[in-house]
Amino acid sequence: MYTCRYPHLFEPIRLGRQLFRNRLFASPTGFQDTNESGWLPPEAAAYYERKAIGGAASVASCECIVDSEYGLGTPRHFRLDDPMSHFSLARIAHAVSRHGAVASCELQHAGMFANRQLAMFGGGSNGNAYGPVETELNGRLVLPMDEALIERTIGKYADAAAAAKALGFGMVTVHAGHGWMLHQFLSPLTNTRTDRWGGASIENRARLLLCVLEAIRRRVGPGFPIEVRISGSEAYEGGYGIEEGVAIARQLDGKCDLIHVSAGNHEVDEVFTVTHPSMFMEDGCNVKYAAEIRKHVRTPVAAVGALSDPAQMEEIIASGQADVVEMARQLLADPDTPNKLRTGRENEVRRCMRCLSCFSAELTHGAPYCAINPETGRELEIKYDSTPVRTRKRVLIAGGGIGGMQAALTCAERGHEVILCERAGRLGGALRCEEKVPFKKNLDRYLNAQEQAVKAAPIDLRLNTAVTPELARELAPDVIIAATGARPVKPPIPGVDGDNVLSAEYAYVHPEAVGEQVVILGAGLVGVELGIFLAMQGRKITIVEMAPEMNDGGNFLHASGLRVQIRKYGIGIHCNTRAERIAQDGVTCSAEGKSVFFPADTVVYAVGQRSIDEDALALNLCAPEFFMLGDCVTPRNIVSATGAAYTVARDIGTR
């Protein structure tokens, strides 16, 4: 007999007249790959559809700007007030709703942060920005919204909601948090008006949002659910706290169908990784704001922020902290999370590492590529690439790290005969050195899950086995995939072989071997994250870097979280500084033509990785087909390794 382990998560909820199949909602995530007219491509529909297929009860769209003249945050934002763009949005609504989920359209206006790019290039009227009051923002004059513009904006929200309903959306999400225009009016920091639209009175500061909701209700009619997203706290010094969040929620009580409580302001650097919790934040770090607000309102409340633990999400609903839990990045890491929890497969859920690779990739490359889910950002090509395996192959994979495991699993899933060899006694590769790091717990969980999946799959796993040309010829594979990885580079610095010098890999595994005062050579992700890990244990950390700045490895948003931790633990980073000599008591460096000495009990080098390409290239002519992937080609990151492994494996046997 079936017993649901998470009955509260899978109890349907009715908002307005709309029934939602469970309490797991996909909160808004952006899609930056619009064309020059701000229209969404077919890839967007497939991206949102995948979350509906995975079992989410509601799937919210990207930022849909209600006023493209005065509310456009970036040229990539979707322009909902352009009728020519509507068909591309309708595809999303249809794709989501046909799988039994409710499609929600997120309504946005950038306010004082609008048209920044246009202003850089001469502006004109389209380069103007309007906010609650006149202010200077990064050298640019922001003008106050007058009565006429306020009334226009209210009408724009109503028009946008009506359009969303007509296009097939079953709910609208009015974004009034995170620093967007409606939040600018709600916040006493940015709204110091002296008229009925602002000032000290919360009733005045909430007036615009309430007028927007009233106008939307008139246009969409009774029963059509309206969700409002707010920041329960601005979560930074000088910003408002939960008391003000409660006051805002009380103004909304009974005026909408769901109060979605987030936190922070993404335009304030120090809280960006609170709004979008970094790996350094605890699970469910922002739920406390929703829980407090729910004590004071009758309207259902949604919680969001670093949610991936099913037991925690169940408890949030069961204990009355919230009525709905919303997930963003978790449903990129594993869009099937709801279905897996419903069917008792919670151990198969890939938990988001909160590394922000997806967000950085979206802003840099236009697609939210996930570090641990190679399908994310490629939904459309996977959906329509149904090329069958024409020839079943015997595939030998050399290396059981991130890329090797993913390649093995994908090949096995596609029906190939797979032999996976790993020279060590355990799968996971070089990243296993970080298993003691508390903020990498979800990486360790992912590696363990991949290891178990390999062992459960029809894969011939051979540990403690290096693939040599002799072994390869003996096994006679049709295909060899070399995923031999990389090793740390030891810098050619006098004294580097001293007994007080360690590699970063060794220091991660043996933190007890590290002294109280540490100099780390290299301010890449490996060195900086190691510095934070050791600082958490009470070590005093200095990081020396030859380059002008810290190397974020292409993940510039994760770097925001790192900088918060660097400040928190007082870690010193010295850029444009070259290590010249290592001694027992420290490191002598040169910086700007001067000699500088940094005392240290232990010196750790984290200056990069060297591809193990010799082992890989030795296998080149040992099989008819040969592929190299991951760090043995060029040391990069998990996103590249999983993406390449998945794609290479899918191609095998199709031609």
Secondary structure, DSSP 8 states (H G I E B T S, - for coil): ----S-TTTTS-EEETTEEESSSEEE---------TT----HHHHHHHHHHHHTT-SEEEEEEEES-TTT--SSTTSEETT-GGGHHHHHHHHHHHHTTT-EEEEEEE--GGGTTHHHHHTT--GGG--EESS-EEETTEEEEE--HHHHHHHHHHHHHHHHHHHHTT-SEEEEEE-BTSHHHHHH-TTT---SSTT-SS-HHHHTHHHHHHHHHHHHHH-TT--EEEEEES---STTS--HHHHHHHHHHHTTTSSEEEEE--BTTSGGGHHHHTT-TTS-TTTTHHHHHHHHTT-SS-EEEESS---HHHHHHHHHTTS-SEEEESTHHHH-TTHHHHHHTT-GGG--------HHHHHHHHHSS---SS-TTTT-HHHHHH------S--EEEEE--SHHHHHHHHHHHHTT-EEEEEESSSSTTGGGGGGTT-GGGHHHHHHHHHHHHHHHHSSEEEEES----HHHHHHH--SEEEE---EEE-----TTTTSTTEEEHHHHHH-GGGS-SEEEEE--SHHHHHHHHHHHHTT-EEEEE-SSSS---TT-HHHHHHHHHHHHHHT-EEE-SEEEEEEETTEEEEEETTEEEEEE-SEEEE---EEE-HHHHHTTTTSSSEEEE-GGGTS---HHHHHHHHHHHHHHTT--
